[in-house]
Amino acid sequence: MTGTRPAEPRSWLFIPGDSAKKLAKADDCGADAVIVDLEDSVAPSGKAAARELTAAFLADRPADARRSQLWIRINPLDGDDWRADLDAVAGFAPDGFMLPKCGGPDDVAALAAALGDRPSRILPVATETPAAVFTLGDYARRRCDRLAGLTWGAEDLGAAIGSAGNRWDDGSFYEAFRMVRALTLLGAHAAGVQAIDTLYADFRDGDGLAADSRRSAAEGFTGRLAIHPAQVAIINAAYLPSAASLAWARRIVEAFAADPDAGTVGIDGKMVDRPHLLQARRLIARAEAFSEG
């Protein structure tokens, strides 16, 4: 197995850790990152078998021969299963661990300490309890080198606050969830890590996913979670710069290169300043990172 494994994945596809059939399809799913789930999708009675299956899956895919990044969603730190999860799979060098029901930077630090000198990174689901929402700004103040990004979830949070759902009939989020989503975006960028949007539950609605993901990317998210392989290609396309935006970014870079001491430049009657230059460079770098994917 060979292929490009991007540093900042666009698509993060969940695959149940107890399904040999679905795991066998992981290599060809096209996702930038595969998350083998040992938490919600695995019944308590099946967790031991899921760990064995996941360990074998990782053993067959050493770190230098993976088409996708391989992540493991362990069980929450408020129980004992997560330790058994680490004991079973950490030695096979997964690219990272997703930490569900994360209470904040303290939980990330605890998982990092448990990993020791293993190189795996950590992606917390940072909003699954009401209290966790109030720690989103703390990830910037208590930086952890292992932190790969922040993502958010609506289902567990909704259950915790007694919400009847999380979206209105027009598809927009309830107010609390809109706030949580925005704080996750800002918290991630403040910490200098990826902002990863939550899943789009209706995997049959490709058009809705595409539109929602384009809006998400425009707002500053760099990828999103997926629950079905059919969502992967749509997500990958949505989180790449459009041809028009890439062309405009290159014109900005060229204009400043022609006048390197300028604070602002004019392009087609529009004034462009150095924050636009920084944004343009980031956009070009992201496009180039996926040019071979």
Steps between C-alpha positions, in 0.01 A plus 500: 500500500635838400359848469496855632407537867431871552607669821161672536225260390182628339286189546491300824302179445374293793518121462375271780785312661297182525422468126756299306300558182510879529861510614598298193370785283691773682799503265287598202254737668684815387488665842798706610455353848320188616378491862460144627233529766527310827241718674138564402471260207622202706278337762657442843493126444694539175779735609761234571449340159504844335837576657645177365362566154626860503845394615521251213380769258779734613761226500431440131544871426832631630543874520703529179248306290162662560272660244320694772592620842373243749345631821330319786203634692556366849248495781460799734739561785223478761498120473753220478461387138733765360800347676424163346464676165849649529652175620359322195586743220746773603801282421400487132560875457162633394529854368286622784224448751161666502401579858121503549320693773817697563463735795775736390880532485540302822359192328727550199797527737394182680478306175833644383662384825354151455642483148850568629754521219267358236467753214121486454308829500169583669172633363248581773127513442495816703132585551313188605423629849376847600802559725746413222369786285636750749856364460530554124713811547734317736656288225687810381625585849603145583656385178578133449729391217285191447183700435408455134174690492164559662172356388153520644197279540133576529336173602649448846477870578135500397428210733686674783295820474166333422475638148227361274749493214769729364373632165186686396295393199702731272821319598641775719632409843322593820658805661705311762652277235580793272687658789688180582597454137634855477694467825658177376612677183647791694654277766677289239644797315606663826687180587653479152344163415244366253134595537299191403127530450252246632335231294210552259256235615300441180753304295251466212481878454812564295387840377426614854837375621681677216327832567546474876867409461570787261354741755705333772821537301420864425464564873843355578452129570760284326317167498212306645396167643330242278279204589473336157748442216262676259575826684876487457545629145249781562685611811840478334385726217327752726806565715729576209528856367293566190680577176380860515615556859835338426552721195419810706740390776780463247435847365529640853832323556630619164395860568688513831800325347517779245491762779638329814513814713136589444246482781215490253471436127226565250358217288212567260406810696499320836739580782666191645711507816742266673238296692364411156851395398527267800164348420597459134820319590313264729245424231771424243689281746186301575428448130858386441485257793225308322628539146607135492200364692 
